[in-house]
Every structure is written in C-alpha cells, then in structure tokens.
C-alpha cells in the first residue's frame, strides 16, 4: 500500500544558485503563503520542503524532479500559543 499525496500548484523563487524554493502554493483554490522554510532535504528523485505558513501551520511538499510535479505530503494545523487563528 503506497502513501497518499495530493498534487498542488507551487510558485517558487529561484535563488542565486538556481534552486527553486516554494514561496506560495495553491490548494483547492486557496493560496497558502510560505512564511518560512523550516527544513529541506533530498532523495534520489525528489526534493522535500518543510514549510511554515503565515498562520503557523506546517506543510511538507515534495517535488518530483523527474516529472516536475509538486505534491502535498503532510499538513499540521497551527496550535502553538504563539499563533492565533482568526475567525
């Protein structure tokens, strides 16, 4: 049984080394702004990014370098005392 993932649209910034870093992504028509890249790591055919959005939620995105496709791997809603939810 394989892991489930969700394909998403990602807007990136290419730094001085040409590496693409996610700045925002679209999920179900909603744009998520990236506040911080918490971590990043490489696998043979994928690049992973652990991100914090502007509300404090954590996301892990995977970029399939061979197919040029982005996928959402994990989401954790903000619950830390330092972040307040509106609404």
Beta strands, then each sheet from edge to edge (+ up, - down):
strand 1: 6-14
strand 2: 20-27
strand 3: 30-42
strand 4: 46-53
strand 5: 58-64
strand 6: 69-76
sheet 1: 1+ 2- 3+ 4- 5+ 6- 1+
end
